[in-house]
């Protein structure tokens, strides 16, 4: 097994599979959350899995030197970060507003 990982091609193949697995988890998390609430829900974990999977896949795309894949993943990372900003910022902005309303 050690010999398998001495080939950079195999190491990067494993990195790509890890990235794809993280990316898949976002759909799984969203599906489970929606089933529990019986409505379409996008939990915060969806965006964290999107960001982590997208970052790993971007590294893989850069290694593969695939400009289409690089552009797609880089654009996605911006969107995932922006959504996490909205999600985390909304909860921190709501807390002071609720305190002043009392």
Long-range contacts (C-beta under 8 A, 24 or more apart in sequence): 12-60, 12-63, 12-64, 15-56, 15-59, 15-60, 15-63, 16-56, 16-57, 16-60, 18-56, 19-53, 19-54, 19-55, 19-56, 19-57, 19-59, 19-60, 20-53, 20-57, 21-53, 22-49, 22-52, 22-53, 22-56, 23-49, 23-50, 23-53, 23-54, 23-57, 24-53, 25-49, 25-53, 26-50, 26-53, 44-84, 44-87, 44-88, 47-80, 47-83, 47-84, 47-87, 48-84, 50-76, 50-80, 50-83, 51-77, 51-80, 51-81, 51-84, 54-80
